[in-house]
Amino acid sequence: QQSGRRYNLFLKRRLRIDKRHESKDSVFFRDGVRRIDFVLSYVDDLKEWEKKSERRKEFERNLQMAGLELETEDKKESEDGKIYFVKIHAPWEVLITYAEVLNIKVPIKENDIPSTVENPLDCMLLPFRLPEQVMHPEPDYFTAPFSKEKQELYIINDETTFFSPSVRNRIVNYILTRCPYGTEEGKKKFGIKRLLNNGTYSAAYPLHDCQYWKKASDPNCDNERYTLYMEWARFFRFYKEQPLDLIRKYYGEKIGIYFAWLGFYTEMLFLAAVVGVICFLYGLFTMDENISSKEICDPAIGGEIIMCPLCDKECEYWRLNTTCESSQYSHLFDNVATLFFAIFMGIWVTLFLEFWKRRQARLKYEWDLVDFEEEQQQLQLRPEYEAKCTQKKKNPVTQEMEPYLPLTSQAVRFCISGTTVMFWVSLIIASMIAVIVYRLAVYAAFASLMENTQTLQPIRGLLTPQLATSVTASCLNFVIIMILNFIYERIAIWITDMEIPRTHMEYENRLTMKMFLFQFVNYYSSCFYVAFFKGKFVGYPGAYTYMFNRWRNEECDPAGCLIELTTQLTIVMAGKQIWGNIQEAIVPWICNWWGRRKARNNPENLYSRWEQDHDLQTFGALGLFYEYLEMVIQFGFITLFVASFPLAPLLALMNNILEIRVDSWKLTTQFRRPVAAKAHSIGVWQEILNGMAILSVVTNAFIVAFTSDMIPRLVYYYAYSENEALPMSGYINNSLSVFQISDFSDRNKPKVEPEGFDKCRYRDYRYPPDHERKYLHTMQFWHILAAKLAFIIIMEHVVFVVKFFVAWMIPDVPADVKAKIKREKYLTQKIIHEYELQKLKERLCHGDKGATQKEFIATEGRMELSRAM
């Protein structure tokens, strides 16, 4: 019986192979002529089957009335025998109609503007170049918006290939999002998104043109996906330039501009990484020359200094030389090069943003986006807005009735949204306070454990209680960050949907600001705490400051808090990058492997193009949003806190080299083909980057002034040093104040009684116990504070002046691009005017009464005026 079943299955497969051999392996209808521009899939669902069936029939009927052609694959033909596939083709008449509606630019004449002069150094860049046919898959044309009345004007060699597949799927998607499918509960229902949400269809997607690992057997397929995989998506091509024109042609301008920005950002990171490594090496090579760490490590100096306990009762007195190793390591990041690098990064970020504007302007010209206005695509009403807003009013511009959301409803929704956002931001701050409490609560435990455990004695110098507390708190903070991220992503989408934004641009901007605000607080709050609050409000022995009147505030290491900020930054930044790559690459691969595990064993020509793409992951409308968000958060790490960690740009560079290939690999191999969309810039992210660039100057100035030991050392060097031969000798002793042990209160007095000493030292500038101004701040403290504030003002002004000067010096649009734009506008206007003049002559010759001599003169006059302009 089992062998009989296998034989029947074999016959079924054989019949399917014979019946559909050609159509299964291509992106065309069964006739092999009409291209599949979009695919809808659905499964017979017993739940509400009749209602969904009616919706589908009405929707598909309306699609056909709109001019689209449909072909359905029965579920018996699918690999699992359950899924129906509806293939959609847009004929020429539909394409030219909606090309005019969407203002799509098409070629009218081959570009005759000579290319820029070759760079003499181009020969050195040959190893990084890709073949010319990959970099520039199409000739460069002058273009003009399509018009049905002027078809003779355009270069139409073949109607089937005149519009690229990405343009075709964009047009079909425009129709799908606006096609009605009936009336329910007195409301008109329309749009494929609603049908996907209510389960009427299970998926809607355009097709990839071939398999990524080999070319299609159909000679009419373009095989662009295969080319992208071979030349772009493989990791071993990481040193090659990106084929941006091919990416734009296959995926659309919106995805193309993202990869252009990511590639440019990575190139600019190379310069920052090189300078950062040089600053790190300077710290490494000057470690042995650091007088401060030598004094701490010297048994005769640091070994004789008794420090006050770092926690109440449980902690003991300790000798300064126990922090020898940590003080040496802190010099790696806390040295003169830190100041130079902070100033350099303030200028670098300006250069990056200004040069990106120039690169973006060049892409806008090359990709025909100069006259592209957001209104054409982004400012159209969202179908969800049209569906949910039942009230209508007259648009003052179009004088047509259109839906609107009443002001009272908007106010209520914004109040709910704002309250929700504030609640989650408060939750992040509460979680950060919980981590601070953890730091305060476990420090005593770590100190006691390391003091009393013999097995930990050999590493006590390297793993201090401060470092152990900082590392474990950073790891705990990272786990909390990832959990809150996971939850808030869904909350942000829900509250943005609840607000019912009017346009696609408005929706993306609102979601962007919510997500960025949340992630800014989520990722950076712990770094801000370590940089600007830890060790700043400690008090002094006998009068310590307590959080919630219970936990004593943390002190910085005698070598400073900068090393702890470096630890925090490294763990959060590196952890986020590793987790992000796992999430982006491994998770989709596992999901696709699991979904295709049965199909792997079937003959290849039974596994059709639409079924292969159906089993891939969905990129989604917000797929690019998350990519930008990830990179912008990384940009914050390497700019806001870079003074504490010069190697941050190097980590970011290494991650981004991998990120480009991971993103390209998953987009080419693991995801369905996204619907092509236009965009002439990175949008609201540009303003966010500008804001972070300005904030980074302030944060780095404060880090150098208040977190590092740079200013106290300089003040001591120039004002308080008494040794001309070695000006920094004695700095450690000078920076530590004296406390009389008998002045301890019962609350913080150590359990262990001191033996052979009656004073301990602590990090501050206060008068000794025998002074008339006992334990008050000394004049040196106020000198240092004044120097810190002066440094912040001077550094900010110097960097801001240089930033604004650089921004003023570098024009946003290159001169040659401006000239090309003007030249192209002139030539396209001339071609269109000559075409109109020729048509008018023909009408006059044929005796058309509607064509007058005055109209002819006016047309010629317009041409002359265009030339003059």
CORLIN-V815410 format. One record per run of one state. SS is the DSSP state (hx for helix, st for strand, lp for the rest). FROM is the first residue (numbers start at 1). TO is the last residue. If there is no record, write none. Layout:
ss->SS from->FROM to->TO
ss->SS from->FROM to->TO
This chain:
ss->lp from->1 to->1
ss->hx from->2 to->20
ss->lp from->21 to->22
ss->hx from->23 to->25
ss->lp from->26 to->27
ss->st from->28 to->28
ss->lp from->29 to->34
ss->st from->35 to->35
ss->lp from->36 to->37
ss->st from->38 to->43
ss->lp from->44 to->48
ss->hx from->49 to->65
ss->lp from->66 to->67
ss->st from->68 to->73
ss->lp from->74 to->74
ss->hx from->75 to->77
ss->lp from->78 to->82
ss->st from->83 to->90
ss->lp from->91 to->91
ss->hx from->92 to->101
ss->lp from->102 to->104
ss->st from->105 to->110
ss->lp from->111 to->119
ss->hx from->120 to->128
ss->lp from->129 to->131
ss->hx from->132 to->135
ss->lp from->136 to->140
ss->st from->141 to->145
ss->lp from->146 to->147
ss->hx from->148 to->153
ss->lp from->154 to->158
ss->hx from->159 to->162
ss->lp from->163 to->164
ss->hx from->165 to->176
ss->lp from->177 to->179
ss->st from->180 to->184
ss->lp from->185 to->186
ss->st from->187 to->190
ss->lp from->191 to->191
ss->hx from->192 to->197
ss->lp from->198 to->202
ss->st from->203 to->206
ss->lp from->207 to->223
ss->hx from->224 to->233
ss->lp from->234 to->234
ss->hx from->235 to->237
ss->lp from->238 to->243
ss->hx from->244 to->251
ss->lp from->252 to->252
ss->hx from->253 to->285
ss->lp from->286 to->286
ss->hx from->287 to->289
ss->lp from->290 to->290
ss->hx from->291 to->297
ss->lp from->298 to->305
ss->st from->306 to->307
ss->lp from->308 to->317
ss->st from->318 to->319
ss->hx from->320 to->333
ss->lp from->334 to->335
ss->hx from->336 to->366
ss->lp from->367 to->373
ss->hx from->374 to->376
ss->lp from->377 to->380
ss->st from->381 to->381
ss->lp from->382 to->382
ss->hx from->383 to->388
ss->lp from->389 to->391
ss->st from->392 to->394
ss->lp from->395 to->400
ss->st from->401 to->403
ss->lp from->404 to->406
ss->hx from->407 to->452
ss->lp from->453 to->453
ss->hx from->454 to->459
ss->lp from->460 to->464
ss->hx from->465 to->499
ss->lp from->500 to->502
ss->st from->503 to->503
ss->hx from->504 to->532
ss->lp from->533 to->538
ss->st from->539 to->540
ss->lp from->541 to->542
ss->st from->543 to->544
ss->lp from->545 to->545
ss->st from->546 to->547
ss->lp from->548 to->550
ss->st from->551 to->552
ss->lp from->553 to->561
ss->hx from->562 to->595
ss->lp from->596 to->598
ss->hx from->599 to->601
ss->lp from->602 to->603
ss->hx from->604 to->606
ss->lp from->607 to->608
ss->hx from->609 to->614
ss->lp from->615 to->616
ss->st from->617 to->617
ss->lp from->618 to->622
ss->hx from->623 to->640
ss->lp from->641 to->641
ss->hx from->642 to->644
ss->lp from->645 to->647
ss->hx from->648 to->670
ss->st from->671 to->671
ss->lp from->672 to->672
ss->st from->673 to->673
ss->lp from->674 to->683
ss->hx from->684 to->707
ss->lp from->708 to->709
ss->hx from->710 to->720
ss->lp from->721 to->730
ss->hx from->731 to->735
ss->st from->736 to->740
ss->hx from->741 to->743
ss->lp from->744 to->758
ss->st from->759 to->763
ss->lp from->764 to->765
ss->st from->766 to->766
ss->lp from->767 to->776
ss->st from->777 to->777
ss->lp from->778 to->778
ss->hx from->779 to->809
ss->lp from->810 to->814
ss->hx from->815 to->845
ss->lp from->846 to->852
ss->hx from->853 to->868
ss->lp from->869 to->869
